[in-house]
Amino acid sequence: MGIRRVRYPLTLASYECEIAVKQGEKLQRLFTMFPGGSPGAGLLVLRLAAAIPLLLEGCSGFWGAPHDGLYARFIAIGVGSLLLAGLWTPVAGALQSIIEVWTIFAQGTAPSMHVLLAALGVSLVMLGPGAWSVDARLFGRKRIDIRSR
């Protein structure tokens, strides 16, 4: 068993910690952003509930309904597609929240649905995409074998 001092310089508040490592022991983060099972299914449903209204709002201009602008339509489709696939989920959730808050102030309509969608975006920023996402495949848990010297 060896104790190693680890420094994390890339975080906002740099800190040091000591990790006790045994031969063959697996290391993982304390809080995972890619839970599987029921929590992963819940995050998939949350992503779908956030993405589908954005995709419908963005595609509504192509079906004849009037829309504010061409850029807003393509941004909504892009963010909805990212959320649907689970790619760059924290960034896409933040963009969704910004889009919905902007829609509340720009259109002046009943804000209840837009507040709910903004809250979904913020919750995706905080919770992450879940196990059934492209993010989990690209940035998910990796096994690191630490060999003794």
N, C-alpha and C positions, 0 to 999 in steps of 0.2 A: 504494500500500500504506500503510495507516495502522495505528498501534499504539494500542490503546485499553486503558485500565485499567478492569477490571471488578471490582466488589466484590459478594460474595454475602452479604448480611446475614441471610438466612433459614436458613442452615445452623447446626449446633451450634457448629462452629469456623469463625468468619468468616475468610475468606482473600481475597487479591487475586491476580489473575493478569493477564498481559498477553497479548492476542490480536492476532496479525498478521492483518489482513484485506485481501485483494485484492479488486478489483472482480469480482463474480460468483462468488466462492468460497463454498462451502457450509460452514457451521459445524455441528458435531454433537458430542454428548457423547463422551467417551473410552470409556465403557462403556455400551452400550445395554441396556435391559431388555426389548427387544422383538425378539429375533433371529428371522429367518425361516429358511427352508430346513430342513436336517436338525436344527439346534439348536432351531428353533421347533417342529418335530414332536416332538422329545424332550420339550420342556416341555409340549406338549399331552398326551402320554402320561402324564407325571408328574402333571399336574393331574387327568386321568381316574383314575389309580390312587389319588389322594388323595380324590377326590370320591365315587366309587362306593361305597366302604365306609361313608362317612358317610351317604349317602342310604339305603343298605340298612339301616343301623343305626337311622336315624330312622324309616323306613317299616315296620320290623319290628313295631312296636306296632300298626300298622293292620292287619296280617295275622294278628293273634292271638297273637304271641309277647309274653311279659311284658316290660315295660320299666321303668326306674327312675321316670321322671316325665314329665309332659306337656311341661314347659318344655325339658327336655333333648332330647326328641324333636324339637321344633320348631327348637331351636337347631342340632341336627345337620343337619336338612333345609335350613335356611337357609344354613349354612356350606358344605354340600355343593353347593347350587345356585350359590352365588357362585363356588366353585372350578370347577364344571363350565362356567360361562359365562366365567370368567376376568375377573370384575368384582371390584375391590378385592382382588386376589390376595394382596398381602403381609399385609393385615389378616385375610383369611380363613385364610391359612396359619398365622398366629399363633394365631387362635382354634381351629383344628384341633389344633394342638400342645397348647394348654391343655386342650381337651376330652379328648384322649387321655391326657395325664398325669393329669388328674382321674379318668378311668375306671380307670387302673391302681391308684390309691390307694383309690378308692371301692369297686370290686368285688372286688379282691384275687384276680382270676383270673390265668391265665398272661399275663404282660405282653409276650410277644414280638411279637404282632401290633400292639399299641397303641404299643410303642416304635417299630416300623417306621413306623406312620402318623404319629407325632409327628415322626419324622425327615423324612418327606415334607413335612410342614407347614413345618418349619424351612427345608428346602431351597427351598421355593417362596417363602418370605419373602426369602431371599437371592438367588435367581435371577430372580424376576419371572415374569410370565405367558406371555411369548412373543408371537409375531406373530399367532397365531390366537386372539385373545381380545378381549373387549369393552374391556379396559384399553388395548390397543394402538390400537383405533379412537378411543377418547376422548382418550388422553394420549400417543399415539405421536409419531413424528418429524414435525416440522413444518418447512416451508421458510421461512426468514427471509431476505429480501433486504435487505442493508445497502447503502444508497446513499451515495456520497461527497457531501460537502457542497460 
